[in-house]
């Protein structure tokens, strides 16, 4: 099921807005959980089973810990840290799941075409395009650094945390700077930010699934706001 990038961006917007509002009743928590399950189901449809199972496990574990075993009155450093961690995961995981789905299933050409159709400024378009390619590239770069360290017989610095940072994180930080510059240069080379309107071979069109998801996420946002602030 191929979704229009504009639908995906709308999903991120709605999920981000709902995440910023705290759920105070079981019904609102139910609405938020349903909203979280939608991008997970979309990941399954895209056959990204590992990501879907990982998100389900993390989110379910955080929910169980938050509501069944932990509370604000939990004593002890470990329980306090676990309470804070679980609360952060429960609060912001829906937004992270949706953003992950969008990044992993959206081509840059489709994304750029959608941005043009929405008449967004080139500065915002280029920045978002660079961000979408930045994190996957960083993941590949970190894998390459890890492989290079293993070839040299270096495994987490021999148990030394300082060496681990020196051998892995410092090269990664330098790579981050270079990758950001290279992605920005690549975006400009492809005509982004020019005076002439950029064309695209991607023909975007909102289909039935797009309208269904837009309607579903709009309904979720309306229900959440009405039950939180007016009922």
Protein Blocks (a to p, Z undefined) as FASTA:
>chain_A
ZZdfklmmmmmmmmmmmmmpccfbfklmmmmmmmmmmmmmmmmmnopaklmmmmmmmmmm
mmmmmmmmgcfklgcjklmmmmmmmmmmmmmmmmmmmmmmmmmmccfklmmmmmmmnopa
fklmmmmmmmmmmmmmmmmmmmmmmmmmmmnopaghnopaklmmmmmmmmmmmmmmmmmm
mmmmmmmmnogaiabdcddfbdcdddfklmmmmmmmmmmmmmmmmmmmmZZ
